[in-house]
Amino acid sequence: MQTQLYAWHAENGDIVDFAGFQMPVMYTSIIEEHMAVRNAVGLFDVSHMGRMWIQGKDSEKFLNALVPRDLSKTNVGRASYTFLLNELGGFRDDLVFEHIEENKWLLVWNAGNYEKILHWIKLLSALINHFSKLDIEIINISSSSAMYALQGPKAEAVLKRVIPENATPPSSWNVLQTTIDSCDVIVSGTGYTGESGYEIIVFNTSNEENTNAVNVWTKLLVEGKQFNIKPCGLGARDSLRLEAGYHLYGNDISECINPLEADLFFPPFIHINKSSFIGKPQLEMLKEKPLQKIRVGLISMKRGPSPRSGLKLFQGEKEIGVISSGGFSPILNIGIGMGYILPEHNVENGILQFQVRNKMHDVKIQKYPLYDPDMYGKSRKD
């Protein structure tokens, strides 16, 4: 599959297959694009992610039954991050809900779970309607919209140049309905890099009629030129999220991993005292039992092979876990990663090992983010 910007990506970037989509892994270099986001501003095409409207007077009631977060606390004009869980408390997906109007919500979910989540929500809606009629309407807008991520300390300056003068860029987790270059858009103060920034959904576009998608993308790059904006691919997106400690579905969370193990069992992501949601009985049982594993951040102790997904973790000769994601950090100039280990070995600054070509390499356990938050990220000190 292709996003609305495939022709632009093919002309300017290196294309790879990702979750069934032909996507750019980079345009110049992963390090250059990564540093553009940390120091200035980068622009990503994330149109491969799923998007749907759920609307009607029972929309909140329906969604609140699906997720562990109490969506009644998400006011109109706000966005919330939470999870869809299975009956065993594992992750079906993690996703963002945007409360657009009183009875209208926008869901954004992962490209790798596109068909699974679309089918599951429609199935649940049909099942509930069979027994108790709900006033809800589900509209998949994934192919009739585009989605971009504008990320970095200069993202706000760029956005101000492209939205109307009377519009104010949304703060973190707020949502703005506005226009860019006469195209209808929704801008949310969200992202996947650890930096300040926005995700922008562009409406009334498709692979056949993609004028709006191209116009908004081009407008952002033109107006961002004075701020040293760079188009960025999947490679930088992965290294940025690793530094920030953001998990990737299919690597770091899955149907077989629960929020306690992933170190995500806390408000507001999960309100365990909600009356009900899918997966609640199992989570209540699991929280009373000792953890079997826990997710931790990892930093290499010296230059060498970077941590990689699937490599086993050791402490001395004892195997204690596995690396779920890994790569090179352009900020730290060394390998980083995350993984799951036995809880009794979760000691900050504790030293573990992974093996590459019959040689052991040391990594240190460290809390996220892995970069200095005073120098980088949305909490940086000016």
Order of alpha helices (4+ residues) and beta strands (2+ residues): alpha-beta-beta-alpha-beta-beta-alpha-beta-beta-beta-alpha-beta-beta-alpha-beta-beta-beta-alpha-beta-alpha-alpha-beta-beta-beta-beta-beta-beta
